[in-house]
Amino acid sequence: MGKVAAVLKVMPESPDVDLDDLEERLSESLPEGAKINGVETEEVAFGLTALLTTVIVPDDAGGTEAVEEAFSNVDDVESVGVEEVGRI
């Protein structure tokens, strides 16, 4: 079975959220078989910064859904969206 790389845009609830702490909590929330391969930041508006998280997941049924759900359940996360997906 192959693997998929996905870039997920994670929007924090407010500009006051500590992004380093949020990144650590996102990493801890990952389902089995998934791993974070890199994180970048993107200025959105009004001081709000999103995390662009590159995640490697197994290429099976459901794709990134388990990771999206796990990230959505982390405190201080407003929304999670898939920006890019590709096989590796």
TIMAR-140824 format. One record per atom (N, C-alpha, C): atom name; residue in three letters; x, y, z; residue number from 1. Coordinates in pm, 1 decimal, decimal comma, m for minus. Example, Ala and Ser with C-alpha at 12.3 -4.5 7.8 and 13.67 -1.06 7.14 Angstrom:
2
SITE   site   code          u          v          w   pos
SITE      N    Ala     1319,0     m569,0      780,0     1
SITE     CA    Ala     1230,0     m450,0      780,0     1
SITE      C    Ala     1320,0     m330,0      780,0     1
SITE      N    Ser     1285,0     m225,0      708,0     2
SITE     CA    Ser     1367,0     m106,0      714,0     2
SITE      C    Ser     1290,0        3,0      787,0     2
This chain:
88
SITE   site   code          u          v          w   pos
SITE      N    Met       84,1     m117,0        0,0     1
SITE     CA    Met        0,0        0,0        0,0     1
SITE      C    Met       88,7      123,4        0,0     1
SITE      N    Gly       50,1      223,7      m78,5     2
SITE     CA    Gly      127,8      346,3      m88,2     2
SITE      C    Gly       95,9      444,7       22,0     2
SITE      N    Lys      153,0      562,6        7,8     3
SITE     CA    Lys      129,5      668,5      104,5     3
SITE      C    Lys       86,4      794,2       32,7     3
SITE      N    Val       18,7      879,6      106,3     4
SITE     CA    Val      m31,8     1005,3       53,6     4
SITE      C    Val       23,6     1118,5      138,4     4
SITE      N    Ala       65,4     1226,0       72,8     5
SITE     CA    Ala      105,6     1347,3      142,9     5
SITE      C    Ala       m7,2     1448,5      125,1     5
SITE      N    Ala      m51,3     1505,8      235,5     6
SITE     CA    Ala     m158,4     1604,5      230,7     6
SITE      C    Ala     m116,4     1728,2      308,5     6
SITE      N    Val     m149,5     1844,4      254,1     7
SITE     CA    Val     m127,2     1969,7      325,1     7
SITE      C    Val     m261,6     2012,4      382,1     7
SITE      N    Leu     m266,8     2020,1      515,3     8
SITE     CA    Leu     m388,5     2059,8      584,3     8
SITE      C    Leu     m369,6     2199,4      642,0     8
SITE      N    Lys     m464,8     2286,5      616,4     9
SITE     CA    Lys     m460,8     2422,4      670,3     9
SITE      C    Lys     m540,6     2423,1      800,1     9
SITE      N    Val     m470,1     2447,7      910,3    10
SITE     CA    Val     m532,5     2448,6     1042,3    10
SITE      C    Val     m544,9     2593,1     1088,9    10
SITE      N    Met     m669,6     2637,5     1108,3    11
SITE     CA    Met     m695,6     2773,3     1154,2    11
SITE      C    Met     m718,1     2773,3     1305,2    11
SITE      N    Pro     m636,3     2848,6     1379,5    12
SITE     CA    Pro     m658,4     2859,0     1523,9    12
SITE      C    Pro     m780,4     2946,3     1552,5    12
SITE      N    Glu     m835,2     2934,1     1673,4    13
SITE     CA    Glu     m953,9     3010,0     1710,8    13
SITE      C    Glu     m927,4     3159,6     1721,7    13
SITE      N    Ser     m804,5     3197,9     1757,6    14
SITE     CA    Ser     m774,6     3340,4     1773,4    14
SITE      C    Ser     m625,9     3365,8     1748,5    14
SITE      N    Pro     m589,2     3492,5     1730,0    15
SITE     CA    Pro     m447,1     3525,3     1712,1    15
SITE      C    Pro     m364,4     3501,5     1838,5    15
SITE      N    Asp     m431,8     3482,8     1952,3    16
SITE     CA    Asp     m362,0     3464,4     2080,2    16
SITE      C    Asp     m314,2     3321,2     2103,7    16
SITE      N    Val     m352,3     3227,2     2016,8    17
SITE     CA    Val     m314,3     3086,8     2034,2    17
SITE      C    Val     m164,1     3070,5     2010,2    17
SITE      N    Asp      m97,0     3001,2     2101,9    18
SITE     CA    Asp       46,2     2970,8     2088,5    18
SITE      C    Asp       61,8     2863,3     1981,1    18
SITE      N    Leu      117,1     2901,3     1865,6    19
SITE     CA    Leu      125,2     2809,4     1752,0    19
SITE      C    Leu      219,8     2692,4     1776,1    19
SITE      N    Asp      327,0     2713,7     1852,8    20
SITE     CA    Asp      418,1     2602,7     1883,8    20
SITE      C    Asp      347,1     2498,4     1968,4    20
SITE      N    Asp      269,7     2544,0     2066,0    21
SITE     CA    Asp      193,6     2452,4     2151,4    21
SITE      C    Asp       86,1     2381,7     2069,4    21
SITE      N    Leu       19,2     2455,7     1981,8    22
SITE     CA    Leu      m83,9     2395,9     1897,1    22
SITE      C    Leu      m23,4     2289,5     1806,0    22
SITE      N    Glu       91,2     2317,8     1748,5    23
SITE     CA    Glu      158,8     2220,7     1662,3    23
SITE      C    Glu      189,5     2091,5     1738,4    23
SITE      N    Glu      234,7     2105,0     1861,8    24
SITE     CA    Glu      265,5     1987,4     1943,9    24
SITE      C    Glu      138,5     1907,0     1972,7    24
SITE      N    Arg       29,9     1975,5     2004,5    25
SITE     CA    Arg      m96,5     1905,2     2032,9    25
SITE      C    Arg     m152,7     1838,5     1907,9    25
SITE      N    Leu     m133,9     1899,9     1791,4    26
SITE     CA    Leu     m176,6     1837,0     1666,4    26
SITE      C    Leu      m99,5     1707,9     1643,0    26
SITE      N    Ser       30,8     1712,3     1666,3    27
SITE     CA    Ser      115,8     1595,0     1649,1    27
SITE      C    Ser       72,0     1480,9     1740,6    27
SITE      N    Glu       37,2     1515,7     1864,1    28
SITE     CA    Glu       m5,4     1413,9     1960,9    28
SITE      C    Glu     m141,7     1354,2     1925,8    28
SITE      N    Ser     m222,1     1426,1     1848,5    29
SITE     CA    Ser     m357,4     1379,5     1816,5    29
SITE      C    Ser     m363,5     1287,2     1695,0    29
SITE      N    Leu     m253,0     1273,9     1622,9    30
SITE     CA    Leu     m253,4     1197,1     1497,9    30
SITE      C    Leu     m296,9     1051,9     1518,5    30
SITE      N    Pro     m377,8     1000,6     1425,3    31
SITE     CA    Pro     m413,0      858,4     1431,8    31
SITE      C    Pro     m292,4      771,6     1395,6    31
SITE      N    Glu     m300,6      645,1     1430,9    32
SITE     CA    Glu     m190,7      551,2     1402,7    32
SITE      C    Glu     m163,8      545,0     1253,0    32
SITE      N    Gly      m36,3      545,6     1217,3    33
SITE     CA    Gly        4,6      536,4     1077,8    33
SITE      C    Gly       26,0      670,2     1010,7    33
SITE      N    Ala      m15,5      778,6     1076,5    34
SITE     CA    Ala        1,9      912,4     1019,8    34
SITE      C    Ala      116,2      983,6     1090,7    34
SITE      N    Lys      184,6     1072,9     1016,7    35
SITE     CA    Lys      290,6     1150,6     1079,7    35
SITE      C    Lys      300,5     1286,6     1012,3    35
SITE      N    Ile      342,7     1385,4     1090,6    36
SITE     CA    Ile      362,8     1519,3     1037,0    36
SITE      C    Ile      500,7     1524,9      974,2    36
SITE      N    Asn      507,6     1572,8      849,4    37
SITE     CA    Asn      633,1     1579,2      777,2    37
SITE      C    Asn      687,9     1721,6      768,1    37
SITE      N    Gly      608,4     1818,4      810,1    38
SITE     CA    Gly      653,1     1957,0      807,2    38
SITE      C    Gly      539,8     2051,7      838,3    38
SITE      N    Val      574,5     2168,8      891,7    39
SITE     CA    Val      474,6     2269,3      924,9    39
SITE      C    Val      526,3     2406,0      882,2    39
SITE      N    Glu      441,7     2480,6      813,7    40
SITE     CA    Glu      471,8     2618,3      776,6    40
SITE      C    Glu      359,3     2705,9      830,6    40
SITE      N    Thr      383,4     2835,8      834,9    41
SITE     CA    Thr      278,7     2927,4      877,8    41
SITE      C    Thr      236,5     3014,4      759,8    41
SITE      N    Glu      113,7     3059,8      766,2    42
SITE     CA    Glu       59,8     3148,0      662,2    42
SITE      C    Glu      m19,9     3258,6      729,5    42
SITE      N    Glu       21,7     3382,7      705,8    43
SITE     CA    Glu      m52,8     3497,1      758,9    43
SITE      C    Glu     m186,9     3503,4      686,8    43
SITE      N    Val     m295,5     3513,7      764,6    44
SITE     CA    Val     m428,2     3514,8      705,5    44
SITE      C    Val     m483,2     3657,9      703,0    44
SITE      N    Ala     m515,1     3710,8      820,8    45
SITE     CA    Ala     m566,4     3847,8      830,1    45
SITE      C    Ala     m578,1     3887,8      976,4    45
SITE      N    Phe     m565,4     4017,1     1001,7    46
SITE     CA    Phe     m586,0     4071,9     1135,3    46
SITE      C    Phe     m501,3     4001,9     1241,5    46
SITE      N    Gly     m378,3     3966,6     1206,8    47
SITE     CA    Gly     m288,7     3902,6     1302,2    47
SITE      C    Gly     m308,5     3753,3     1317,1    47
SITE      N    Leu     m404,3     3695,9     1246,1    48
SITE     CA    Leu     m430,9     3552,3     1254,5    48
SITE      C    Leu     m336,2     3477,5     1161,7    48
SITE      N    Thr     m273,7     3373,4     1214,0    49
SITE     CA    Thr     m179,6     3291,8     1138,0    49
SITE      C    Thr     m227,7     3147,3     1135,9    49
SITE      N    Ala     m232,9     3087,4     1017,7    50
SITE     CA    Ala     m272,5     2947,4     1001,8    50
SITE      C    Ala     m148,5     2859,5      997,3    50
SITE      N    Leu     m165,7     2733,9     1035,8    51
SITE     CA    Leu      m59,6     2634,5     1022,4    51
SITE      C    Leu      m87,9     2550,7      898,1    51
SITE      N    Leu        9,6     2543,2      808,4    52
SITE     CA    Leu        1,3     2454,8      693,1    52
SITE      C    Leu       81,0     2329,9      728,0    52
SITE      N    Thr       10,4     2224,7      759,4    53
SITE     CA    Thr       70,2     2102,4      811,7    53
SITE      C    Thr       74,9     1995,4      704,2    53
SITE      N    Thr      194,9     1949,4      668,7    54
SITE     CA    Thr      209,3     1840,1      572,3    54
SITE      C    Thr      207,8     1709,1      649,6    54
SITE      N    Val      110,8     1625,3      616,3    55
SITE     CA    Val       90,8     1499,1      687,3    55
SITE      C    Val      104,6     1384,2      588,4    55
SITE      N    Ile      174,4     1279,3      630,9    56
SITE     CA    Ile      187,6     1156,9      551,3    56
SITE      C    Ile       93,3     1052,8      611,4    56
SITE      N    Val        4,6      999,2      526,7    57
SITE     CA    Val      m92,1      899,2      572,4    57
SITE      C    Val      m91,5      780,8      476,0    57
SITE      N    Pro     m130,9      662,6      523,7    58
SITE     CA    Pro     m142,3      547,4      433,8    58
SITE      C    Pro     m250,5      573,5      328,6    58
SITE      N    Asp     m230,5      521,7      209,0    59
SITE     CA    Asp     m325,3      537,6       99,2    59
SITE      C    Asp     m430,9      427,9      109,5    59
SITE      N    Asp     m528,5      450,8      196,2    60
SITE     CA    Asp     m636,3      353,5      211,6    60
SITE      C    Asp     m769,4      427,6      212,6    60
SITE      N    Ala     m876,7      353,9      231,6    61
SITE     CA    Ala    m1009,5      414,2      231,8    61
SITE      C    Ala    m1017,7      522,4      339,3    61
SITE      N    Gly    m1073,7      635,1      304,3    62
SITE     CA    Gly    m1087,6      744,1      399,3    62
SITE      C    Gly     m983,1      851,8      383,1    62
SITE      N    Gly     m868,3      817,1      328,1    63
SITE     CA    Gly     m763,2      915,7      303,7    63
SITE      C    Gly     m728,3      999,7      425,1    63
SITE      N    Thr     m751,9     1128,7      416,3    64
SITE     CA    Thr     m712,5     1221,1      523,0    64
SITE      C    Thr     m822,6     1244,5      626,4    64
SITE      N    Glu     m936,7     1180,4      611,4    65
SITE     CA    Glu    m1050,3     1207,2      700,0    65
SITE      C    Glu    m1018,3     1185,5      847,9    65
SITE      N    Ala     m946,0     1080,1      880,8    66
SITE     CA    Ala     m913,4     1052,3     1020,7    66
SITE      C    Ala     m825,0     1162,5     1078,4    66
SITE      N    Val     m731,0     1212,9      998,9    67
SITE     CA    Val     m642,8     1320,6     1045,0    67
SITE      C    Val     m722,1     1450,0     1059,6    67
SITE      N    Glu     m807,5     1479,5      962,6    68
SITE     CA    Glu     m890,5     1599,8      970,2    68
SITE      C    Glu     m976,0     1598,4     1096,4    68
SITE      N    Glu    m1037,7     1484,5     1124,8    69
SITE     CA    Glu    m1122,1     1472,0     1243,6    69
SITE      C    Glu    m1040,0     1487,1     1371,5    69
SITE      N    Ala     m922,8     1424,4     1375,6    70
SITE     CA    Ala     m836,7     1434,7     1493,9    70
SITE      C    Ala     m794,4     1579,3     1516,8    70
SITE      N    Phe     m752,4     1648,8     1410,6    71
SITE     CA    Phe     m711,1     1788,8     1422,8    71
SITE      C    Phe     m828,2     1875,8     1467,1    71
SITE      N    Ser     m948,8     1849,7     1415,5    72
SITE     CA    Ser    m1066,4     1929,1     1450,4    72
SITE      C    Ser    m1101,8     1918,6     1597,8    72
SITE      N    Asn    m1065,6     1807,8     1659,3    73
SITE     CA    Asn    m1097,8     1785,5     1800,4    73
SITE      C    Asn     m994,8     1843,6     1896,7    73
SITE      N    Val     m887,1     1900,8     1845,4    74
SITE     CA    Val     m784,1     1961,5     1930,0    74
SITE      C    Val     m833,7     2098,1     1977,6    74
SITE      N    Asp     m811,6     2127,7     2105,9    75
SITE     CA    Asp     m850,4     2258,1     2160,4    75
SITE      C    Asp     m783,1     2370,5     2082,4    75
SITE      N    Asp     m851,7     2481,2     2066,8    76
SITE     CA    Asp     m805,0     2603,0     2000,0    76
SITE      C    Asp     m803,4     2593,2     1847,9    76
SITE      N    Val     m856,2     2485,0     1789,3    77
SITE     CA    Val     m863,8     2473,4     1643,4    77
SITE      C    Val    m1003,1     2516,7     1598,3    77
SITE      N    Glu    m1005,5     2618,1     1512,6    78
SITE     CA    Glu    m1132,2     2668,8     1457,8    78
SITE      C    Glu    m1178,3     2583,1     1340,9    78
SITE      N    Ser    m1085,0     2553,4     1247,1    79
SITE     CA    Ser    m1121,7     2473,9     1129,8    79
SITE      C    Ser     m999,5     2405,0     1070,8    79
SITE      N    Val    m1027,3     2300,6      992,2    80
SITE     CA    Val     m923,1     2224,8      924,1    80
SITE      C    Val     m969,1     2205,1      779,9    80
SITE      N    Gly     m881,9     2235,5      684,7    81
SITE     CA    Gly     m916,8     2217,3      544,5    81
SITE      C    Gly     m800,8     2156,5      468,4    81
SITE      N    Val     m832,4     2076,4      367,8    82
SITE     CA    Val     m730,7     2013,9      283,5    82
SITE      C    Val     m692,5     2111,4      173,3    82
SITE      N    Glu     m564,7     2144,5      165,5    83
SITE     CA    Glu     m513,9     2235,6       63,0    83
SITE      C    Glu     m462,8     2159,5      m58,8    83
SITE      N    Glu     m388,5     2050,7      m34,6    84
SITE     CA    Glu     m329,3     1970,8     m142,2    84
SITE      C    Glu     m323,1     1825,2      m99,6    84
SITE      N    Val     m330,0     1735,7     m197,8    85
SITE     CA    Val     m314,3     1592,0     m172,6    85
SITE      C    Val     m238,7     1532,8     m289,8    85
SITE      N    Gly     m144,0     1445,1     m260,8    86
SITE     CA    Gly      m69,5     1377,9     m366,6    86
SITE      C    Gly       m9,6     1248,0     m318,1    86
SITE      N    Arg        4,9     1155,4     m407,5    87
SITE     CA    Arg       69,3     1026,3     m373,5    87
SITE      C    Arg      219,2     1044,2     m370,1    87
SITE      N    Ile      282,5      966,4     m283,0    88
SITE     CA    Ile      428,3      967,0     m277,2    88
SITE      C    Ile      480,4      826,2     m289,7    88
